[in-house]
Amino acid sequence: MSYCAAFGTELSIQQQIKDRGCQIVDTTCGDVMSVWKRVRKYASESATSIIHGKAEHEETKATSRVRLAMEADITSSF
């Protein structure tokens, strides 16, 4: 069994873990998942999400990866 970090793991790394036959238990906190859900919703509506946070914090990186995973433009201000 393998565990993802609390703020998410890059999709390519998750795929590598799955390819090795491991089960992934996502331990991302509910508050972060709620933000990701809104980012995905806005992206599906072609809206821009502005992520306000410190560029090197894991939460900020993970949230921007969620947006980028949808192959959309991202606007950030740090």
Gaussian input, Z-matrix of N, CA and C with variables (Angstrom, degrees):
# hf/3-21g

backbone

0 1
 N
 C     1     B1
 C     2     B2     1     A1
 N     3     B3     2     A2     1     D1
 C     4     B4     3     A3     2     D2
 C     5     B5     4     A4     3     D3
 N     6     B6     5     A5     4     D4
 C     7     B7     6     A6     5     D5
 C     8     B8     7     A7     6     D6
 N     9     B9     8     A8     7     D7
 C    10    B10     9     A9     8     D8
 C    11    B11    10    A10     9     D9
 N    12    B12    11    A11    10    D10
 C    13    B13    12    A12    11    D11
 C    14    B14    13    A13    12    D12
 N    15    B15    14    A14    13    D13
 C    16    B16    15    A15    14    D14
 C    17    B17    16    A16    15    D15
 N    18    B18    17    A17    16    D16
 C    19    B19    18    A18    17    D17
 C    20    B20    19    A19    18    D18
 N    21    B21    20    A20    19    D19
 C    22    B22    21    A21    20    D20
 C    23    B23    22    A22    21    D21
 N    24    B24    23    A23    22    D22
 C    25    B25    24    A24    23    D23
 C    26    B26    25    A25    24    D24
 N    27    B27    26    A26    25    D25
 C    28    B28    27    A27    26    D26
 C    29    B29    28    A28    27    D27
 N    30    B30    29    A29    28    D28
 C    31    B31    30    A30    29    D29
 C    32    B32    31    A31    30    D30
 N    33    B33    32    A32    31    D31
 C    34    B34    33    A33    32    D32
 C    35    B35    34    A34    33    D33
 N    36    B36    35    A35    34    D34
 C    37    B37    36    A36    35    D35
 C    38    B38    37    A37    36    D36
 N    39    B39    38    A38    37    D37
 C    40    B40    39    A39    38    D38
 C    41    B41    40    A40    39    D39
 N    42    B42    41    A41    40    D40
 C    43    B43    42    A42    41    D41
 C    44    B44    43    A43    42    D42
 N    45    B45    44    A44    43    D43
 C    46    B46    45    A45    44    D44
 C    47    B47    46    A46    45    D45
 N    48    B48    47    A47    46    D46
 C    49    B49    48    A48    47    D47
 C    50    B50    49    A49    48    D48
 N    51    B51    50    A50    49    D49
 C    52    B52    51    A51    50    D50
 C    53    B53    52    A52    51    D51
 N    54    B54    53    A53    52    D52
 C    55    B55    54    A54    53    D53
 C    56    B56    55    A55    54    D54
 N    57    B57    56    A56    55    D55
 C    58    B58    57    A57    56    D56
 C    59    B59    58    A58    57    D57
 N    60    B60    59    A59    58    D58
 C    61    B61    60    A60    59    D59
 C    62    B62    61    A61    60    D60
 N    63    B63    62    A62    61    D61
 C    64    B64    63    A63    62    D62
 C    65    B65    64    A64    63    D63
 N    66    B66    65    A65    64    D64
 C    67    B67    66    A66    65    D65
 C    68    B68    67    A67    66    D66
 N    69    B69    68    A68    67    D67
 C    70    B70    69    A69    68    D68
 C    71    B71    70    A70    69    D69
 N    72    B72    71    A71    70    D70
 C    73    B73    72    A72    71    D71
 C    74    B74    73    A73    72    D72
 N    75    B75    74    A74    73    D73
 C    76    B76    75    A75    74    D74
 C    77    B77    76    A76    75    D75
 N    78    B78    77    A77    76    D76
 C    79    B79    78    A78    77    D77
 C    80    B80    79    A79    78    D78
 N    81    B81    80    A80    79    D79
 C    82    B82    81    A81    80    D80
 C    83    B83    82    A82    81    D81
 N    84    B84    83    A83    82    D82
 C    85    B85    84    A84    83    D83
 C    86    B86    85    A85    84    D84
 N    87    B87    86    A86    85    D85
 C    88    B88    87    A87    86    D86
 C    89    B89    88    A88    87    D87
 N    90    B90    89    A89    88    D88
 C    91    B91    90    A90    89    D89
 C    92    B92    91    A91    90    D90
 N    93    B93    92    A92    91    D91
 C    94    B94    93    A93    92    D92
 C    95    B95    94    A94    93    D93
 N    96    B96    95    A95    94    D94
 C    97    B97    96    A96    95    D95
 C    98    B98    97    A97    96    D96
 N    99    B99    98    A98    97    D97
 C   100   B100    99    A99    98    D98
 C   101   B101   100   A100    99    D99
 N   102   B102   101   A101   100   D100
 C   103   B103   102   A102   101   D101
 C   104   B104   103   A103   102   D102
 N   105   B105   104   A104   103   D103
 C   106   B106   105   A105   104   D104
 C   107   B107   106   A106   105   D105
 N   108   B108   107   A107   106   D106
 C   109   B109   108   A108   107   D107
 C   110   B110   109   A109   108   D108
 N   111   B111   110   A110   109   D109
 C   112   B112   111   A111   110   D110
 C   113   B113   112   A112   111   D111
 N   114   B114   113   A113   112   D112
 C   115   B115   114   A114   113   D113
 C   116   B116   115   A115   114   D114
 N   117   B117   116   A116   115   D115
 C   118   B118   117   A117   116   D116
 C   119   B119   118   A118   117   D117
 N   120   B120   119   A119   118   D118
 C   121   B121   120   A120   119   D119
 C   122   B122   121   A121   120   D120
 N   123   B123   122   A122   121   D121
 C   124   B124   123   A123   122   D122
 C   125   B125   124   A124   123   D123
 N   126   B126   125   A125   124   D124
 C   127   B127   126   A126   125   D125
 C   128   B128   127   A127   126   D126
 N   129   B129   128   A128   127   D127
 C   130   B130   129   A129   128   D128
 C   131   B131   130   A130   129   D129
 N   132   B132   131   A131   130   D130
 C   133   B133   132   A132   131   D131
 C   134   B134   133   A133   132   D132
 N   135   B135   134   A134   133   D133
 C   136   B136   135   A135   134   D134
 C   137   B137   136   A136   135   D135
 N   138   B138   137   A137   136   D136
 C   139   B139   138   A138   137   D137
 C   140   B140   139   A139   138   D138
 N   141   B141   140   A140   139   D139
 C   142   B142   141   A141   140   D140
 C   143   B143   142   A142   141   D141
 N   144   B144   143   A143   142   D142
 C   145   B145   144   A144   143   D143
 C   146   B146   145   A145   144   D144
 N   147   B147   146   A146   145   D145
 C   148   B148   147   A147   146   D146
 C   149   B149   148   A148   147   D147
 N   150   B150   149   A149   148   D148
 C   151   B151   150   A150   149   D149
 C   152   B152   151   A151   150   D150
 N   153   B153   152   A152   151   D151
 C   154   B154   153   A153   152   D152
 C   155   B155   154   A154   153   D153
 N   156   B156   155   A155   154   D154
 C   157   B157   156   A156   155   D155
 C   158   B158   157   A157   156   D156
 N   159   B159   158   A158   157   D157
 C   160   B160   159   A159   158   D158
 C   161   B161   160   A160   159   D159
 N   162   B162   161   A161   160   D160
 C   163   B163   162   A162   161   D161
 C   164   B164   163   A163   162   D162
 N   165   B165   164   A164   163   D163
 C   166   B166   165   A165   164   D164
 C   167   B167   166   A166   165   D165
 N   168   B168   167   A167   166   D166
 C   169   B169   168   A168   167   D167
 C   170   B170   169   A169   168   D168
 N   171   B171   170   A170   169   D169
 C   172   B172   171   A171   170   D170
 C   173   B173   172   A172   171   D171
 N   174   B174   173   A173   172   D172
 C   175   B175   174   A174   173   D173
 C   176   B176   175   A175   174   D174
 N   177   B177   176   A176   175   D175
 C   178   B178   177   A177   176   D176
 C   179   B179   178   A178   177   D177
 N   180   B180   179   A179   178   D178
 C   181   B181   180   A180   179   D179
 C   182   B182   181   A181   180   D180
 N   183   B183   182   A182   181   D181
 C   184   B184   183   A183   182   D182
 C   185   B185   184   A184   183   D183
 N   186   B186   185   A185   184   D184
 C   187   B187   186   A186   185   D185
 C   188   B188   187   A187   186   D186
 N   189   B189   188   A188   187   D187
 C   190   B190   189   A189   188   D188
 C   191   B191   190   A190   189   D189
 N   192   B192   191   A191   190   D190
 C   193   B193   192   A192   191   D191
 C   194   B194   193   A193   192   D192
 N   195   B195   194   A194   193   D193
 C   196   B196   195   A195   194   D194
 C   197   B197   196   A196   195   D195
 N   198   B198   197   A197   196   D196
 C   199   B199   198   A198   197   D197
 C   200   B200   199   A199   198   D198
 N   201   B201   200   A200   199   D199
 C   202   B202   201   A201   200   D200
 C   203   B203   202   A202   201   D201
 N   204   B204   203   A203   202   D202
 C   205   B205   204   A204   203   D203
 C   206   B206   205   A205   204   D204
 N   207   B207   206   A206   205   D205
 C   208   B208   207   A207   206   D206
 C   209   B209   208   A208   207   D207
 N   210   B210   209   A209   208   D208
 C   211   B211   210   A210   209   D209
 C   212   B212   211   A211   210   D210
 N   213   B213   212   A212   211   D211
 C   214   B214   213   A213   212   D212
 C   215   B215   214   A214   213   D213
 N   216   B216   215   A215   214   D214
 C   217   B217   216   A216   215   D215
 C   218   B218   217   A217   216   D216
 N   219   B219   218   A218   217   D217
 C   220   B220   219   A219   218   D218
 C   221   B221   220   A220   219   D219
 N   222   B222   221   A221   220   D220
 C   223   B223   222   A222   221   D221
 C   224   B224   223   A223   222   D222
 N   225   B225   224   A224   223   D223
 C   226   B226   225   A225   224   D224
 C   227   B227   226   A226   225   D225
 N   228   B228   227   A227   226   D226
 C   229   B229   228   A228   227   D227
 C   230   B230   229   A229   228   D228
 N   231   B231   230   A230   229   D229
 C   232   B232   231   A231   230   D230
 C   233   B233   232   A232   231   D231

   B1=1.4381
   B2=1.5197
   B3=1.3046
   B4=1.4528
   B5=1.5210
   B6=1.2960
   B7=1.4567
   B8=1.5195
   B9=1.3327
   B10=1.4639
   B11=1.5179
   B12=1.3038
   B13=1.4599
   B14=1.5262
   B15=1.3142
   B16=1.4588
   B17=1.5302
   B18=1.3098
   B19=1.4558
   B20=1.5176
   B21=1.3072
   B22=1.4565
   B23=1.5119
   B24=1.2913
   B25=1.4489
   B26=1.5187
   B27=1.3067
   B28=1.4587
   B29=1.5275
   B30=1.3330
   B31=1.4592
   B32=1.5210
   B33=1.3255
   B34=1.4648
   B35=1.5309
   B36=1.3189
   B37=1.4636
   B38=1.5244
   B39=1.3457
   B40=1.4609
   B41=1.5247
   B42=1.3359
   B43=1.4599
   B44=1.5250
   B45=1.3257
   B46=1.4664
   B47=1.5309
   B48=1.3277
   B49=1.4730
   B50=1.5243
   B51=1.3384
   B52=1.4723
   B53=1.5210
   B54=1.3453
   B55=1.4618
   B56=1.5211
   B57=1.3124
   B58=1.4655
   B59=1.5257
   B60=1.3343
   B61=1.4565
   B62=1.5144
   B63=1.3111
   B64=1.4621
   B65=1.5285
   B66=1.3113
   B67=1.4491
   B68=1.5235
   B69=1.3205
   B70=1.4601
   B71=1.5155
   B72=1.3196
   B73=1.4579
   B74=1.5256
   B75=1.3236
   B76=1.4621
   B77=1.5242
   B78=1.3202
   B79=1.4618
   B80=1.5221
   B81=1.3301
   B82=1.4623
   B83=1.5246
   B84=1.3214
   B85=1.4661
   B86=1.5290
   B87=1.3184
   B88=1.4573
   B89=1.5097
   B90=1.3242
   B91=1.4691
   B92=1.5233
   B93=1.3240
   B94=1.4650
   B95=1.5252
   B96=1.3228
   B97=1.4620
   B98=1.5260
   B99=1.3149
   B100=1.4689
   B101=1.5276
   B102=1.3186
   B103=1.4659
   B104=1.5203
   B105=1.3355
   B106=1.4657
   B107=1.5207
   B108=1.3369
   B109=1.4649
   B110=1.5327
   B111=1.3514
   B112=1.4690
   B113=1.5211
   B114=1.3130
   B115=1.4690
   B116=1.5239
   B117=1.3337
   B118=1.4722
   B119=1.5282
   B120=1.3423
   B121=1.4644
   B122=1.5267
   B123=1.3274
   B124=1.4614
   B125=1.5216
   B126=1.3288
   B127=1.4655
   B128=1.5225
   B129=1.3263
   B130=1.4667
   B131=1.5224
   B132=1.3321
   B133=1.4622
   B134=1.5328
   B135=1.3270
   B136=1.4700
   B137=1.5229
   B138=1.3037
   B139=1.4679
   B140=1.5270
   B141=1.2835
   B142=1.4563
   B143=1.5208
   B144=1.3107
   B145=1.4599
   B146=1.5147
   B147=1.3042
   B148=1.4587
   B149=1.5145
   B150=1.3147
   B151=1.4592
   B152=1.5184
   B153=1.3023
   B154=1.4609
   B155=1.5221
   B156=1.3028
   B157=1.4571
   B158=1.5132
   B159=1.2957
   B160=1.4628
   B161=1.5183
   B162=1.3167
   B163=1.4728
   B164=1.5225
   B165=1.3013
   B166=1.4616
   B167=1.5248
   B168=1.3227
   B169=1.4694
   B170=1.5214
   B171=1.3229
   B172=1.4586
   B173=1.5235
   B174=1.3459
   B175=1.4656
   B176=1.5228
   B177=1.3266
   B178=1.4596
   B179=1.5194
   B180=1.3258
   B181=1.4696
   B182=1.5305
   B183=1.3218
   B184=1.4581
   B185=1.5212
   B186=1.3231
   B187=1.4619
   B188=1.5186
   B189=1.3193
   B190=1.4668
   B191=1.5226
   B192=1.3446
   B193=1.4702
   B194=1.5229
   B195=1.3279
   B196=1.4640
   B197=1.5187
   B198=1.3061
   B199=1.4672
   B200=1.5236
   B201=1.3126
   B202=1.4623
   B203=1.5208
   B204=1.3190
   B205=1.4565
   B206=1.5238
   B207=1.3072
   B208=1.4598
   B209=1.5246
   B210=1.3398
   B211=1.4581
   B212=1.5230
   B213=1.3210
   B214=1.4637
   B215=1.5185
   B216=1.3049
   B217=1.4572
   B218=1.5253
   B219=1.3132
   B220=1.4631
   B221=1.5202
   B222=1.2915
   B223=1.4527
   B224=1.5184
   B225=1.3062
   B226=1.4711
   B227=1.5096
   B228=1.2964
   B229=1.4542
   B230=1.5214
   B231=1.3035
   B232=1.4627
   B233=1.4911
   A1=108.10
   A2=116.28
   A3=121.38
   A4=109.01
   A5=117.55
   A6=122.38
   A7=110.55
   A8=116.81
   A9=121.43
   A10=108.28
   A11=115.10
   A12=119.72
   A13=110.33
   A14=116.71
   A15=121.77
   A16=112.56
   A17=118.38
   A18=120.48
   A19=112.46
   A20=116.75
   A21=119.99
   A22=112.44
   A23=114.42
   A24=123.20
   A25=107.43
   A26=117.14
   A27=120.12
   A28=110.31
   A29=115.62
   A30=121.31
   A31=112.35
   A32=117.81
   A33=120.21
   A34=110.94
   A35=116.84
   A36=120.81
   A37=109.99
   A38=117.01
   A39=119.96
   A40=110.36
   A41=117.29
   A42=120.73
   A43=110.88
   A44=117.21
   A45=121.01
   A46=110.31
   A47=115.57
   A48=119.96
   A49=109.89
   A50=116.57
   A51=120.66
   A52=110.73
   A53=116.51
   A54=121.09
   A55=112.28
   A56=117.10
   A57=121.27
   A58=112.24
   A59=115.36
   A60=119.75
   A61=115.08
   A62=116.97
   A63=120.05
   A64=110.63
   A65=115.08
   A66=121.11
   A67=107.83
   A68=116.90
   A69=120.77
   A70=109.51
   A71=116.10
   A72=122.29
   A73=105.50
   A74=115.71
   A75=120.78
   A76=109.69
   A77=116.38
   A78=121.80
   A79=112.57
   A80=116.31
   A81=120.40
   A82=109.45
   A83=117.08
   A84=120.21
   A85=111.28
   A86=115.50
   A87=122.48
   A88=114.04
   A89=117.87
   A90=120.66
   A91=111.01
   A92=116.28
   A93=120.40
   A94=109.83
   A95=116.99
   A96=120.28
   A97=111.36
   A98=116.92
   A99=121.33
   A100=110.76
   A101=116.13
   A102=120.54
   A103=109.61
   A104=117.98
   A105=121.70
   A106=111.35
   A107=116.22
   A108=120.25
   A109=110.14
   A110=115.87
   A111=119.21
   A112=111.51
   A113=117.68
   A114=121.01
   A115=109.99
   A116=117.26
   A117=120.60
   A118=111.32
   A119=116.75
   A120=121.08
   A121=110.09
   A122=116.53
   A123=120.08
   A124=111.01
   A125=117.12
   A126=120.66
   A127=110.40
   A128=117.25
   A129=120.10
   A130=111.68
   A131=115.65
   A132=121.35
   A133=111.31
   A134=116.13
   A135=123.29
   A136=112.95
   A137=116.35
   A138=120.98
   A139=109.26
   A140=116.23
   A141=122.02
   A142=109.75
   A143=116.59
   A144=121.75
   A145=108.16
   A146=115.89
   A147=120.78
   A148=106.98
   A149=115.44
   A150=121.03
   A151=108.08
   A152=115.61
   A153=121.54
   A154=107.61
   A155=115.79
   A156=119.61
   A157=109.89
   A158=115.98
   A159=121.20
   A160=108.43
   A161=116.31
   A162=122.55
   A163=113.31
   A164=119.33
   A165=121.73
   A166=114.15
   A167=118.40
   A168=120.11
   A169=110.00
   A170=116.44
   A171=121.58
   A172=112.56
   A173=116.93
   A174=119.33
   A175=110.78
   A176=116.70
   A177=121.81
   A178=110.47
   A179=116.80
   A180=121.06
   A181=110.92
   A182=116.36
   A183=120.24
   A184=111.36
   A185=117.81
   A186=120.79
   A187=110.51
   A188=117.31
   A189=119.07
   A190=110.83
   A191=117.78
   A192=120.51
   A193=111.19
   A194=116.91
   A195=120.51
   A196=109.18
   A197=116.50
   A198=121.37
   A199=110.47
   A200=117.37
   A201=121.12
   A202=111.69
   A203=116.78
   A204=120.51
   A205=111.55
   A206=116.72
   A207=120.56
   A208=111.01
   A209=117.33
   A210=123.92
   A211=112.33
   A212=114.81
   A213=120.19
   A214=108.66
   A215=115.82
   A216=121.11
   A217=109.27
   A218=114.86
   A219=119.36
   A220=108.22
   A221=115.58
   A222=121.34
   A223=106.96
   A224=115.82
   A225=117.94
   A226=109.44
   A227=114.51
   A228=121.17
   A229=107.80
   A230=115.54
   A231=119.39
   A232=109.74
   D1=144.79
   D2=179.18
   D3=-128.64
   D4=146.50
   D5=-179.90
   D6=-113.80
   D7=137.45
   D8=173.58
   D9=-83.80
   D10=152.64
   D11=177.40
   D12=-62.91
   D13=157.65
   D14=-176.39
   D15=-58.33
   D16=-27.94
   D17=-177.95
   D18=-105.85
   D19=19.84
   D20=176.26
   D21=95.65
   D22=157.68
   D23=178.46
   D24=-126.76
   D25=143.43
   D26=-179.56
   D27=-54.45
   D28=144.14
   D29=-176.74
   D30=-59.99
   D31=-36.41
   D32=179.93
   D33=-65.48
   D34=-36.77
   D35=178.13
   D36=-70.75
   D37=-40.52
   D38=176.54
   D39=-58.78
   D40=-41.39
   D41=-179.59
   D42=-64.97
   D43=-40.12
   D44=177.86
   D45=-61.19
   D46=-40.20
   D47=179.39
   D48=-65.15
   D49=-45.36
   D50=179.15
   D51=-62.40
   D52=-41.00
   D53=-179.65
   D54=-61.20
   D55=-24.64
   D56=178.08
   D57=-87.17
   D58=4.26
   D59=176.43
   D60=85.29
   D61=12.60
   D62=-179.73
   D63=-88.24
   D64=148.99
   D65=174.32
   D66=-90.31
   D67=136.66
   D68=179.99
   D69=-102.17
   D70=129.19
   D71=173.63
   D72=-112.58
   D73=109.56
   D74=-176.95
   D75=-80.70
   D76=117.77
   D77=-177.55
   D78=-103.24
   D79=19.91
   D80=178.87
   D81=-61.31
   D82=134.51
   D83=-176.79
   D84=-69.70
   D85=152.73
   D86=-176.74
   D87=-59.02
   D88=-35.93
   D89=179.54
   D90=-64.58
   D91=-42.58
   D92=179.12
   D93=-67.11
   D94=-42.21
   D95=179.35
   D96=-62.55
   D97=-34.51
   D98=177.89
   D99=-63.86
   D100=-42.90
   D101=176.94
   D102=-63.00
   D103=-45.02
   D104=-179.90
   D105=-60.49
   D106=-38.60
   D107=179.01
   D108=-61.37
   D109=-43.19
   D110=178.52
   D111=-66.61
   D112=-39.76
   D113=178.63
   D114=-61.55
   D115=-44.41
   D116=177.79
   D117=-62.37
   D118=-42.08
   D119=179.96
   D120=-61.65
   D121=-48.09
   D122=-179.58
   D123=-62.88
   D124=-39.43
   D125=179.44
   D126=-63.66
   D127=-38.49
   D128=179.62
   D129=-67.31
   D130=-20.15
   D131=177.62
   D132=-97.71
   D133=10.92
   D134=-178.52
   D135=61.37
   D136=27.01
   D137=176.47
   D138=-91.47
   D139=153.29
   D140=178.22
   D141=-91.96
   D142=134.42
   D143=174.78
   D144=-101.24
   D145=129.79
   D146=175.57
   D147=-102.61
   D148=119.80
   D149=-177.61
   D150=-99.99
   D151=116.41
   D152=-179.71
   D153=-103.42
   D154=116.88
   D155=-179.70
   D156=175.64
   D157=174.59
   D158=178.18
   D159=-77.19
   D160=128.66
   D161=-172.47
   D162=-56.22
   D163=-32.62
   D164=-175.75
   D165=-94.00
   D166=-0.20
   D167=178.54
   D168=-77.18
   D169=141.53
   D170=-177.41
   D171=-58.71
   D172=-37.62
   D173=-179.54
   D174=-62.22
   D175=-42.82
   D176=-179.09
   D177=-66.56
   D178=-45.19
   D179=178.90
   D180=-60.66
   D181=-46.59
   D182=-177.65
   D183=-65.04
   D184=-39.47
   D185=179.89
   D186=-66.89
   D187=-39.10
   D188=178.25
   D189=-68.05
   D190=-32.27
   D191=176.92
   D192=-66.14
   D193=-36.39
   D194=177.18
   D195=-60.14
   D196=-45.54
   D197=-179.39
   D198=-66.70
   D199=-45.43
   D200=-178.96
   D201=-65.54
   D202=-30.27
   D203=179.66
   D204=-63.92
   D205=-20.11
   D206=179.11
   D207=-89.10
   D208=9.67
   D209=178.00
   D210=54.17
   D211=46.19
   D212=179.16
   D213=-124.43
   D214=164.03
   D215=177.00
   D216=-71.12
   D217=149.78
   D218=177.61
   D219=-128.07
   D220=138.52
   D221=175.68
   D222=-113.13
   D223=126.63
   D224=178.51
   D225=-133.26
   D226=150.40
   D227=178.85
   D228=-135.55
   D229=119.28
   D230=-179.32
   D231=-121.97

